[in-house]
Amino acid sequence: MSSKLIRLLLGTAFCTAAALAVFWARHPNRVAVQPWIQDEEAQADDQVQLAEALLSPTPVSQDAEGPLLVLIVLDGWNVDDAPLSSLDSFESSQIRACSPNGLSAQACLLSGLPPHAHRVYRQKGKQGGFPALVKPLPSLLSEAGWRTHAVVAERDVRPSRTGLKRGFDVFLGDDLKRGEESLPYVQGDRVLALASGLAQSAGARQFLYVHLADGRLPWIPRTGLVGAGTLEARYLPQGGTRVRSSGFREQRRRLNRQEAPAPEALETWLTARAADWRFLDAQLGLFLEALPPDAQVVVVGSVGIELPGQLEIGGTMVPQTIQVPLAWKGMDLGAPQRQDDLTHALAELAQVQGLRRPSVQDSGVVEQHRGDLNLLIDDAYRVDPDGLAEGGPDIQARADAWLEGVDRDKELLR
């Protein structure tokens, strides 16, 4: 064979290989669209762990009677998201988030306190927890004879350090078998299977807390759930069966610089998020259908998002992120305005007393992480960490009163 023919064949082979590599790297059905990973071994372990947890002795006598009360928290559920068909029969409204941090928002929903009072946070590898004097809603319900159960999707939450486990007879979360998922949270189908098992368990009246995180990064556009829209694999975050995250990291750096992402990147995020919510919606529908007909159910978002996918750029809240969806069924909630108000409404519904209220009330959204304080008043004015307000003397007077109340709460809850 002549050298010219060999060079021709090698050149053809190289070009073919390069074309196939580009096709493999960019073809959405090979990379962007992911299979639905169902880890049967982990699910079997979940059921064993569930059975063992239900057999554990409880510290108080449980004899309260009444319908099952379920509180479902959806991380990343945004007021701009398409409605969930699983909640078609629910009443709905919006509610103010207490915090731009999902862990802190969960603490608001369990304690009925804003962040400065409950002091639960996670930042730079460190976590804060409930002060000893804080009795969250599950503790009060347990003392009143309820069974209190929880399933939490977040893998990184350490309940023993945050206090989120306080008052629960059964708390399944960071102790769940990790399984084969390369995700920072437990998939919604696993969480809801465990929650369904708890809901169907026999005994006294039950409070069931369910936390789902599939709406957060990374989104998994699963086969059969991807609708119309751009889906460029290189703009997806790490996750699923193919890792093509360099484009995502580049776009995230642009966001950190306060620059607009590439249009095709934004469209990819919207398409991937929508697919994740279709998955979660379907799983949530199956769970809700299996509940007793008289079950009282509340579904609420944890934090708003600045950009599709809860990219959490800088942790700063802007007006469009302050409101999160709220849906309920089987009860009269009244008209709660904030997440901590919702907790007090649930306590009133359950006829339990003892939830603390902060020393000062304000319409603003508060977040305090390791001493860094941000206060938004009326969605328009900000108080910096030194307590200086934008907006004139009236706003400054409210800020001063609020800061004085913060110091009082810290002293009372020490």
C-alpha positions in Angstrom: 0.0 0.0 0.0 1.5 3.3 -1.0 2.3 6.0 1.6 -0.1 8.4 -0.1 -3.0 6.0 0.4 -2.0 5.3 4.0 -2.0 9.1 4.7 -5.4 9.4 3.0 -6.8 6.6 5.1 -5.3 8.0 8.3 -6.7 11.4 7.5 -10.1 10.0 6.8 -10.0 8.0 10.0 -9.0 11.1 12.0 -11.7 13.3 10.6 -14.3 10.5 11.2 -13.2 10.1 14.8 -13.3 13.9 15.3 -16.8 14.1 13.9 -18.0 11.2 16.0 -16.5 12.8 19.1 -18.2 16.1 18.4 -21.5 14.2 17.8 -21.1 12.2 21.0 -20.3 15.3 23.1 -23.1 17.4 21.7 -25.9 15.0 20.9 -28.7 15.7 23.5 -30.0 12.1 23.5 -26.5 10.9 24.5 -25.5 13.5 27.0 -28.1 16.1 27.9 -31.1 13.7 28.4 -30.5 11.4 31.3 -32.0 8.1 32.2 -34.1 7.9 35.4 -31.7 6.4 37.9 -33.5 4.0 40.3 -31.2 2.4 42.8 -33.1 -0.7 43.9 -30.5 -1.7 46.5 -30.7 1.8 48.2 -34.5 1.7 48.1 -34.5 -1.8 49.7 -32.2 -0.5 52.4 -34.6 2.5 52.9 -37.5 0.2 53.7 -35.4 -1.7 56.2 -34.3 1.5 57.8 -37.9 2.8 57.9 -39.1 -0.4 59.6 -36.4 -0.2 62.2 -37.1 3.5 62.8 -40.8 2.8 63.4 -40.0 0.1 65.9 -37.8 2.5 68.0 -39.3 3.5 71.4 -40.7 7.0 71.7 -40.0 9.2 74.8 -43.7 10.2 75.5 -47.1 8.6 75.4 -48.8 9.3 72.1 -52.5 9.4 72.2 -53.6 12.5 70.2 -56.4 11.8 67.7 -57.2 13.5 64.4 -56.2 13.6 60.8 -52.7 13.3 59.4 -51.0 16.7 59.1 -48.3 16.9 56.4 -45.9 19.8 55.8 -44.1 19.5 52.4 -41.2 21.9 51.7 -40.1 22.2 48.0 -36.6 23.7 47.7 -36.3 26.0 44.8 -40.1 26.2 44.1 -40.5 29.6 42.5 -43.6 31.8 42.0 -42.7 31.9 38.3 -42.6 28.1 37.9 -45.5 26.5 36.0 -48.3 25.3 38.3 -47.9 21.7 39.6 -50.8 19.5 38.4 -50.5 17.5 41.6 -51.8 20.5 43.5 -54.8 21.3 41.2 -57.3 20.6 44.0 -55.4 22.8 46.5 -56.0 26.3 47.6 -53.0 28.5 46.8 -51.4 31.8 47.4 -47.9 33.3 48.0 -46.0 33.8 51.2 -42.8 35.7 52.2 -39.6 33.7 52.6 -37.8 34.3 55.8 -34.4 33.7 54.4 -32.5 33.3 51.1 -30.9 30.2 52.5 -32.8 26.9 52.2 -31.6 25.5 55.6 -32.4 28.7 57.4 -35.9 28.8 55.7 -36.6 25.2 56.9 -35.7 26.3 60.5 -38.2 29.2 60.1 -40.9 26.7 59.1 -40.2 24.4 62.0 -39.6 26.9 64.7 -41.9 29.8 63.8 -38.9 32.2 64.4 -37.0 34.3 61.9 -33.3 33.6 61.3 -31.9 36.0 63.9 -33.8 34.1 66.6 -33.5 30.5 65.5 -29.8 31.0 64.4 -29.7 28.0 62.1 -27.3 28.6 59.1 -24.8 26.9 57.0 -21.9 28.9 55.5 -18.4 28.1 54.4 -18.5 24.6 55.9 -19.9 25.7 59.3 -23.3 25.3 60.7 -25.3 27.0 63.4 -28.2 25.4 65.3 -31.3 26.1 67.4 -30.5 27.6 70.8 -31.3 25.2 73.7 -34.5 27.2 74.7 -36.1 27.0 71.2 -38.9 24.4 71.1 -39.8 23.9 67.5 -43.3 22.8 66.4 -42.5 19.0 66.4 -41.4 19.2 70.0 -44.7 20.8 71.1 -46.7 18.3 69.1 -44.8 15.4 70.5 -45.5 16.7 74.1 -49.2 16.9 73.1 -49.2 13.2 72.2 -48.6 13.4 68.4 -46.3 11.1 66.5 -43.7 13.3 64.7 -42.0 12.0 61.6 -39.7 13.6 59.0 -37.9 12.7 55.7 -35.4 15.2 54.5 -33.7 15.0 51.1 -30.7 17.2 51.8 -27.6 15.1 52.1 -25.4 17.8 53.7 -27.7 18.7 56.6 -26.4 17.4 60.0 -29.5 17.4 62.2 -27.5 16.9 65.4 -25.7 20.2 64.7 -28.6 22.3 63.4 -31.4 21.1 65.7 -33.7 20.4 62.7 -34.1 16.9 64.2 -35.4 18.3 67.5 -38.8 16.9 68.5 -39.1 14.2 65.8 -39.7 10.6 66.8 -38.4 9.5 63.4 -36.0 11.6 61.3 -34.6 10.1 58.1 -32.1 12.3 56.3 -28.4 12.5 56.3 -28.3 8.9 57.7 -29.9 7.4 54.6 -27.8 5.1 52.4 -26.2 7.2 49.8 -26.8 4.8 46.9 -25.5 5.3 43.4 -26.8 8.8 42.8 -24.2 11.4 42.0 -26.5 14.1 43.5 -26.3 16.4 46.5 -29.8 15.3 47.6 -31.9 12.2 47.7 -34.2 11.8 44.7 -37.8 12.7 45.2 -39.1 9.2 44.5 -37.0 7.7 47.4 -38.0 10.5 49.8 -41.7 10.2 49.0 -41.6 6.4 49.2 -40.3 6.7 52.8 -42.8 9.5 53.5 -45.6 7.3 52.2 -44.5 4.5 54.5 -44.6 6.9 57.5 -48.0 8.3 56.5 -49.5 4.8 56.4 -48.0 3.7 59.8 -50.5 3.0 62.6 -50.7 5.0 65.8 -51.8 8.3 67.2 -52.2 11.5 65.2 -49.2 12.2 63.1 -47.3 15.3 62.0 -45.2 14.4 58.8 -42.5 16.8 57.6 -41.2 16.1 54.0 -38.4 18.1 52.4 -37.8 17.7 48.6 -34.8 19.2 46.8 -35.1 18.0 43.2 -35.8 21.6 42.1 -32.2 22.6 43.0 -28.9 22.1 41.3 -28.1 19.9 39.5 -31.2 19.5 37.4 -31.7 16.1 35.7 -33.6 16.3 32.4 -34.9 12.7 32.4 -35.9 10.7 29.4 -39.6 11.2 28.7 -39.9 14.4 30.8 -38.1 16.9 28.6 -40.4 19.3 26.8 -39.7 21.7 24.0 -36.8 24.1 24.3 -33.1 24.4 24.0 -31.0 21.7 25.8 -27.3 22.1 25.3 -25.4 19.5 27.3 -22.3 21.8 27.8 -24.4 24.2 29.8 -25.8 21.7 32.3 -24.3 21.4 35.8 -22.5 18.3 36.9 -24.9 15.4 37.4 -26.6 12.4 35.9 -24.6 9.9 33.8 -22.5 12.4 31.7 -20.4 15.2 33.1 -20.2 18.2 30.7 -20.1 21.1 33.1 -17.4 23.3 31.8 -19.9 25.5 29.9 -22.0 25.8 33.1 -19.1 26.9 35.2 -18.2 29.5 32.6 -21.7 30.9 32.6 -21.8 30.9 36.4 -18.7 32.9 36.5 -20.4 35.4 34.2 -23.3 35.6 36.6 -21.0 36.1 39.5 -19.6 39.1 37.6 -23.2 40.4 37.3 -23.2 39.7 33.5 -26.0 38.1 31.6 -25.6 34.4 30.7 -25.6 33.3 27.1 -29.2 33.0 25.8 -28.8 29.3 24.9 -27.4 28.6 28.5 -30.4 30.3 30.1 -32.8 28.4 27.8 -31.0 25.1 28.7 -31.4 25.8 32.4 -35.1 26.6 32.0 -35.7 23.4 29.9 -33.7 21.2 32.4 -35.5 22.8 35.5 -38.9 22.2 33.9 -38.1 18.6 33.3 -37.0 18.2 36.9 -40.3 19.7 38.1 -42.3 17.4 35.8 -40.5 14.5 37.5 -41.2 15.9 41.0 -44.8 16.8 40.1 -45.5 13.2 39.0 -43.9 11.7 42.2 -45.8 14.2 44.4 -49.0 13.3 42.7 -48.6 9.6 43.5 -47.8 10.4 47.1 -50.8 12.7 47.6 -53.2 10.2 46.0 -52.2 7.6 48.6 -52.8 9.8 51.6 -56.0 9.4 53.6 -58.9 11.5 52.3 -59.0 13.6 55.4 -55.3 14.4 55.5 -54.4 18.0 56.0 -51.6 19.0 53.7 -49.5 22.2 53.3 -47.0 22.6 50.5 -44.6 25.6 50.6 -41.5 26.8 48.8 -38.3 27.3 50.9 -36.5 30.2 49.2 -37.1 32.2 46.0 -34.6 32.1 43.2 -32.8 35.0 41.4 -32.2 32.9 38.3 -33.5 29.6 37.1 -32.2 26.8 39.2 -31.5 28.6 42.4 -27.9 29.6 41.5 -27.7 31.5 44.7 -25.5 34.3 43.3 -24.1 36.0 46.4 -27.0 35.0 48.6 -28.7 38.3 48.0 -32.5 38.5 47.9 -34.3 40.8 45.4 -38.0 41.6 45.4 -38.9 38.8 42.9 -37.3 36.2 45.1 -39.0 37.2 48.4 -42.3 35.5 47.6 -42.6 31.7 47.4 -45.7 29.6 46.6 -48.0 28.2 49.2 -50.7 25.5 48.7 -53.0 23.8 51.3 -55.8 21.4 51.5 -58.2 20.1 54.2 -57.8 23.1 56.6 -58.4 26.8 57.2 -54.9 28.4 57.4 -56.1 31.9 57.7 -53.9 34.4 55.9 -50.2 33.9 56.9 -47.9 36.4 55.4 -44.5 34.8 56.1 -43.0 31.4 56.7 -42.8 31.9 60.4 -46.5 33.0 60.4 -47.4 29.7 58.7 -45.8 27.8 61.6 -47.9 29.6 64.1 -51.0 29.0 62.0 -50.2 25.3 62.1 -49.7 25.3 65.8 -53.1 27.0 66.2 -54.7 24.5 64.0 -53.1 21.6 66.0 -54.2 23.4 69.3 -50.7 23.4 70.8 -49.1 26.3 72.6 -45.5 27.3 73.3 -44.0 28.6 70.0 -41.9 31.6 70.7 -42.3 34.9 68.8 -39.4 37.3 68.2 -39.2 40.4 70.4 -39.7 42.7 67.3 -41.9 42.2 64.3 -41.0 43.7 60.9 -42.3 43.3 57.4 -38.7 42.9 56.2 -36.8 39.7 55.3 -33.9 39.0 57.5 -30.9 36.8 57.1 -28.0 36.6 59.5 -25.0 34.3 58.9 -22.1 34.4 61.3 -22.8 38.0 62.3 -23.4 39.3 58.7 -26.8 41.1 58.8 -29.0 42.0 55.8 -32.4 43.5 56.4 -34.8 44.3 53.6 -37.7 46.5 54.7 -40.8 46.7 52.4 -38.8 45.1 49.6 -37.1 48.4 48.9 -34.6 49.4 51.6 -31.6 47.7 52.9 -29.8 47.8 56.2 -26.1 47.0 56.0 -24.2 44.9 58.6 -23.5 48.1 60.6 -27.2 48.8 60.9 -27.2 51.8 58.5 -30.4 52.0 56.5 -31.1 53.5 53.1 -34.3 55.4 52.9 -34.4 58.2 55.4 -35.0 58.7 59.2 -38.2 56.6 59.3 -36.5 53.6 57.8 -33.5 54.1 60.1 -35.8 54.2 63.2 -37.4 50.9 62.2 -34.0 49.4 61.6 -32.7 50.6 65.0 -35.8 49.1 66.7 -35.3 45.8 64.8 -31.6 45.6 65.8 -32.5 46.3 69.4 -35.0 43.4 69.2 -32.4 41.1 67.7 -30.1 41.7 70.7 -33.0 41.1 73.1 -33.9 37.8 71.4 -30.3 36.6 71.5 -30.2 37.3 75.2 -33.6 35.6 75.9 -32.7 32.5 73.8 -29.1 32.2 75.0 
